[in-house]
Amino acid sequence: MSTLEKEIYALECSHLKPDVRVSAEKIGDVLDVEFFEFGSSGGAFKRVDYNGDHPLNPDPMEIKFFTIHELGPAAVLTTYQVHNHKTGRLTNRSSVWKKRSNGWKLFFHQGTVSNGDVFE
């Protein structure tokens, strides 16, 4: 893995940690001010939705099949699958990270329930 891949992988892992997922302050450190997402729940969310009491599912999760695609010098796309160890549920995920003056920030995220298929 390249240095960039390691850095972005660590960021992807960070927002899956239970203590981050239930803290508006900690999740706010990860999300870009322009963040939006299409959740695996079917809902659509913006950055403002995470400013207050909007805890995410704190179940233990694992990233599999992680890949990174550079979109330019200040943006990357990640694709991967998440295995929720509590429920057994698999979701395919994609994220767009943008390099800002204060580091990489999660700009866009999408989660889709998976039947187990992934691109490798």
C-alpha positions in Angstrom: 0.0 0.0 0.0 1.2 3.5 -0.8 1.5 6.2 1.8 -1.7 7.8 0.5 -3.5 4.5 0.5 -2.5 3.9 4.1 -3.6 7.4 5.2 -7.0 7.2 3.5 -7.5 3.6 4.8 -6.8 4.8 8.3 -9.4 7.6 7.8 -12.0 5.2 6.5 -11.4 2.9 9.5 -11.6 5.9 11.9 -15.2 6.8 11.1 -16.3 3.1 11.7 -15.0 3.1 15.3 -17.8 2.9 17.8 -16.6 5.9 19.9 -16.4 8.1 16.8 -19.8 6.9 15.4 -21.7 8.1 18.5 -19.8 11.4 19.0 -21.0 14.5 17.0 -17.6 16.1 17.8 -15.5 13.2 16.7 -17.5 12.5 13.5 -17.3 16.2 12.8 -13.5 16.0 12.7 -13.8 13.5 9.8 -16.6 15.1 7.8 -16.1 17.9 5.3 -18.3 21.0 5.7 -20.0 20.1 2.4 -20.4 16.4 3.3 -23.4 14.5 2.0 -24.3 10.8 1.9 -26.7 8.2 0.7 -26.9 5.7 3.6 -27.4 2.0 3.5 -30.6 2.7 5.3 -31.9 4.4 2.2 -31.7 7.9 3.8 -29.9 10.9 2.5 -27.9 13.0 5.0 -25.9 16.2 5.0 -23.1 17.4 7.3 -25.6 19.4 9.4 -27.5 16.1 10.3 -24.4 15.0 12.3 -24.0 18.2 14.3 -26.3 17.1 17.1 -27.8 13.9 18.4 -27.5 11.7 15.3 -25.5 8.7 16.5 -24.5 6.2 13.9 -24.6 2.4 14.5 -21.7 1.6 16.9 -21.5 -2.1 16.0 -18.1 -3.6 15.4 -17.3 -3.4 11.6 -14.5 -4.5 9.4 -13.4 -3.2 6.0 -12.7 -5.7 3.2 -11.6 -5.3 -0.4 -10.4 -1.7 0.1 -9.3 0.1 -3.1 -8.4 3.7 -3.8 -8.7 5.6 -7.0 -7.0 9.0 -7.3 -9.3 11.5 -8.9 -6.7 14.3 -8.9 -4.1 15.8 -6.6 -6.7 16.7 -4.0 -9.4 14.1 -4.3 -9.7 10.3 -4.0 -12.5 7.7 -4.4 -12.5 4.7 -2.2 -14.5 1.5 -2.7 -14.8 -1.3 -0.2 -17.1 -3.7 1.6 -18.0 -3.5 5.3 -18.8 -6.5 7.3 -20.9 -5.7 10.4 -19.8 -8.4 12.9 -22.9 -8.0 15.1 -25.5 -8.4 12.4 -23.6 -10.2 9.7 -24.7 -7.6 7.2 -22.5 -6.7 4.3 -22.6 -3.3 2.6 -20.7 -2.0 -0.4 -19.3 1.5 0.3 -17.8 4.3 -1.6 -16.3 7.6 -0.4 -14.9 10.7 -1.9 -12.2 12.4 0.2 -11.0 15.9 -0.5 -7.7 17.4 0.6 -8.4 20.5 2.6 -6.1 23.0 4.4 -6.7 21.0 7.6 -6.2 17.5 6.0 -8.3 15.0 4.2 -12.1 15.3 4.8 -14.9 13.0 3.9 -16.9 14.8 1.2 -19.3 12.1 0.0 -20.2 8.6 1.2 -22.6 5.9 -0.1 -23.5 2.6 1.5 -25.5 -0.1 -0.3 -26.6 -3.4 1.1 -24.6 -6.1 -0.6 -25.3 -9.7 -1.5 -21.6 -10.4 -1.1 -20.5 -9.4 -4.6 -17.5 -7.0 -4.9 -15.2 -5.8 -7.6 -11.6 -6.9 -7.1 
